[in-house]
Amino acid sequence: MPFTPLHLGPGFALKALGGRHFSFLAFGLAQVAMDIEPLAGLLTGAQRLHGSTHTYLAALGIALVVAAMTPPIGRPVVRRWNREVAWARLPWLTVSADFTRVSVLAGATLGTLSHVWLDSLMHADITPLAPWSEANGWLGAVSVEALTIGCLLAGLLGLTAWLVLTWRRGQRASASSRGAR
């Protein structure tokens, strides 16, 4: 992908589908972690930007590192998010600061693996199946424009679905707390 944020589109869709079993924060951190190598390559003028970290094998290792880092990085981020939405009087947008192993591993793993796959569609310097194969059978399977639009649409639909589901959950919680009085 030309920009790491476009990778977040599918992450919103996965969050809407996975709910509490999928950490969007781990997914986002995985996107950033995956693009450290290309950024370093850009800064140093490397010939190949997408090297060993852009393989499925390395992506699994990076996912484990991201999964371990997500709770300590994520808790302050979630606390800040929850303060901001409370200040904005949108309590239904608060999120849990509980990072379960399942949610963090799902977010990190799907983040790194989807990153390799999406980049495989457009970057000629990726060998996703290395060290077993130097081939990239996904290259050019869709146009860069279609890939970008697909990521943006996934993000728009996923974010919309997440907002609706979160609002409905907040409405149910509010109704049950009123009924408990």
C-alpha positions as CSV (number, residue, x, y, z in Angstrom):
1,M,0.0,0.0,0.0
2,P,1.3,3.5,-0.6
3,F,0.3,4.6,2.8
4,T,0.1,2.7,6.1
5,P,-3.3,4.2,7.0
6,L,-5.0,2.5,4.0
7,H,-4.2,-0.8,5.7
8,L,-6.5,0.3,8.5
9,G,-9.6,0.1,6.3
10,P,-9.8,-3.7,6.4
11,G,-9.0,-3.4,10.1
12,F,-12.2,-1.5,10.7
13,A,-14.1,-4.2,8.9
14,L,-12.4,-6.9,10.9
15,K,-13.3,-5.0,14.1
16,A,-16.9,-4.8,13.2
17,L,-16.9,-8.6,12.5
18,G,-14.8,-9.7,15.4
19,G,-16.1,-7.3,18.1
20,R,-14.4,-7.8,21.5
21,H,-12.4,-10.8,20.0
22,F,-10.4,-8.5,17.8
23,S,-8.1,-5.7,18.9
24,F,-8.1,-2.8,16.4
25,L,-5.3,-1.2,18.4
26,A,-3.1,-4.3,17.9
27,F,-4.0,-4.3,14.2
28,G,-3.0,-0.7,13.9
29,L,0.3,-1.2,15.8
30,A,1.0,-4.2,13.5
31,Q,0.6,-1.9,10.4
32,V,3.1,0.5,11.8
33,A,5.5,-2.3,12.8
34,M,5.4,-3.8,9.3
35,D,6.3,-0.5,7.7
36,I,9.4,0.2,9.8
37,E,11.5,-1.7,7.2
38,P,10.3,0.2,4.2
39,L,10.6,3.5,6.1
40,A,14.2,2.7,7.0
41,G,14.8,1.8,3.4
42,L,13.4,5.1,2.1
43,L,15.5,7.0,4.6
44,T,18.7,5.1,3.7
45,G,18.1,4.9,-0.1
46,A,17.9,1.1,-0.1
47,Q,17.3,-0.6,-3.5
48,R,14.7,-3.0,-2.0
49,L,12.1,-1.5,0.4
50,H,10.1,-4.6,1.2
51,G,12.5,-7.2,2.3
52,S,12.5,-10.0,4.9
53,T,9.8,-8.4,7.1
54,H,7.3,-8.6,4.3
55,T,7.1,-12.4,4.3
56,Y,4.4,-14.4,5.9
57,L,6.9,-16.1,8.1
58,A,8.4,-12.9,9.4
59,A,4.9,-11.4,9.8
60,L,4.0,-14.1,12.3
61,G,7.1,-13.2,14.4
62,I,6.3,-9.5,14.2
63,A,2.7,-10.3,15.3
64,L,4.0,-11.9,18.4
65,V,6.1,-8.9,19.3
66,V,3.2,-6.5,18.6
67,A,0.8,-8.7,20.7
68,A,3.2,-8.5,23.6
69,M,3.6,-4.7,23.2
70,T,-0.1,-3.9,22.7
71,P,-1.4,-4.0,26.3
72,P,1.2,-1.7,27.9
73,I,1.0,0.7,24.9
74,G,-2.7,0.3,24.6
75,R,-4.0,0.9,28.1
76,P,-3.0,4.6,28.2
77,V,-4.3,5.1,24.7
78,V,-7.7,3.6,25.7
79,R,-7.8,5.6,28.9
80,R,-7.3,8.8,26.9
81,W,-9.9,7.7,24.3
82,N,-12.4,7.0,27.1
83,R,-11.8,10.4,28.8
84,E,-12.3,12.2,25.4
85,V,-15.5,10.4,24.6
86,A,-16.8,11.0,28.1
87,W,-15.9,14.7,27.8
88,A,-17.7,14.8,24.5
89,R,-20.8,13.2,26.2
90,L,-20.6,10.1,24.0
91,P,-20.3,7.4,26.7
92,W,-21.5,4.7,24.2
93,L,-18.1,5.1,22.5
94,T,-16.1,4.0,25.5
95,V,-14.0,0.9,24.9
96,S,-12.7,-1.7,27.3
97,A,-9.1,-1.5,28.5
98,D,-9.0,-5.3,28.9
99,F,-6.7,-6.7,26.3
100,T,-7.4,-10.4,26.1
101,R,-4.8,-12.8,24.5
102,V,-7.3,-13.7,21.9
103,S,-8.2,-10.2,20.8
104,V,-4.6,-9.0,20.8
105,L,-3.3,-12.1,18.9
106,A,-6.1,-11.8,16.4
107,G,-5.5,-8.1,15.8
108,A,-1.7,-8.4,15.5
109,T,-1.7,-11.6,13.4
110,L,-4.4,-10.5,11.0
111,G,-2.7,-7.1,10.9
112,T,0.7,-8.4,9.8
113,L,-0.6,-11.1,7.5
114,S,-3.1,-8.8,5.8
115,H,-0.3,-6.2,5.4
116,V,1.9,-8.7,3.5
117,W,-1.0,-9.8,1.3
118,L,-2.1,-6.2,0.5
119,D,1.5,-5.1,-0.2
120,S,2.0,-8.3,-2.4
121,L,-0.8,-7.0,-4.7
122,M,1.2,-3.9,-5.6
123,H,4.9,-4.1,-4.7
124,A,7.2,-6.0,-7.1
125,D,10.0,-6.3,-4.4
126,I,7.9,-8.6,-2.1
127,T,8.5,-12.3,-1.9
128,P,5.7,-13.2,0.6
129,L,6.5,-17.0,0.7
130,A,10.3,-16.6,1.2
131,P,12.4,-18.5,2.2
132,W,10.5,-21.3,0.3
133,S,9.7,-19.3,-2.8
134,E,10.8,-16.0,-4.5
135,A,7.6,-15.8,-6.4
136,N,4.8,-13.2,-5.8
137,G,1.7,-14.6,-7.5
138,W,-0.5,-11.8,-6.2
139,L,1.4,-9.0,-7.9
140,G,-0.9,-7.1,-10.2
141,A,-4.0,-9.2,-9.4
142,V,-5.9,-5.9,-9.0
143,S,-5.0,-2.4,-10.0
144,V,-3.6,0.0,-7.4
145,E,-6.7,2.1,-7.8
146,A,-9.0,-0.9,-7.1
147,L,-6.9,-1.9,-4.1
148,T,-7.0,1.7,-2.7
149,I,-10.8,1.9,-3.3
150,G,-11.3,-1.5,-1.7
151,C,-9.4,-0.5,1.4
152,L,-11.2,2.8,1.7
153,L,-14.6,1.0,1.2
154,A,-13.8,-1.6,3.8
155,G,-12.9,1.1,6.2
156,L,-16.0,3.1,5.6
157,L,-18.3,0.1,5.8
158,G,-16.4,-1.4,8.8
159,L,-16.4,1.9,10.7
160,T,-20.1,2.5,10.0
161,A,-20.9,-1.1,11.2
162,W,-18.8,-0.7,14.3
163,L,-20.4,2.6,15.2
164,V,-23.9,1.2,14.7
165,L,-23.1,-2.0,16.7
166,T,-21.4,0.1,19.5
167,W,-24.3,2.5,19.7
168,R,-26.8,-0.4,19.9
169,R,-24.7,-2.0,22.7
170,G,-24.7,1.3,24.5
171,Q,-28.5,1.6,24.2
172,R,-29.0,-1.9,25.6
173,A,-26.6,-1.2,28.5
174,S,-28.4,2.0,29.2
175,A,-31.8,0.3,29.1
176,S,-30.7,-2.5,31.4
177,S,-29.2,-0.1,33.9
178,R,-32.4,1.9,34.0
179,G,-34.4,-1.3,34.5
180,A,-32.1,-2.3,37.4
181,R,-33.1,0.7,39.4
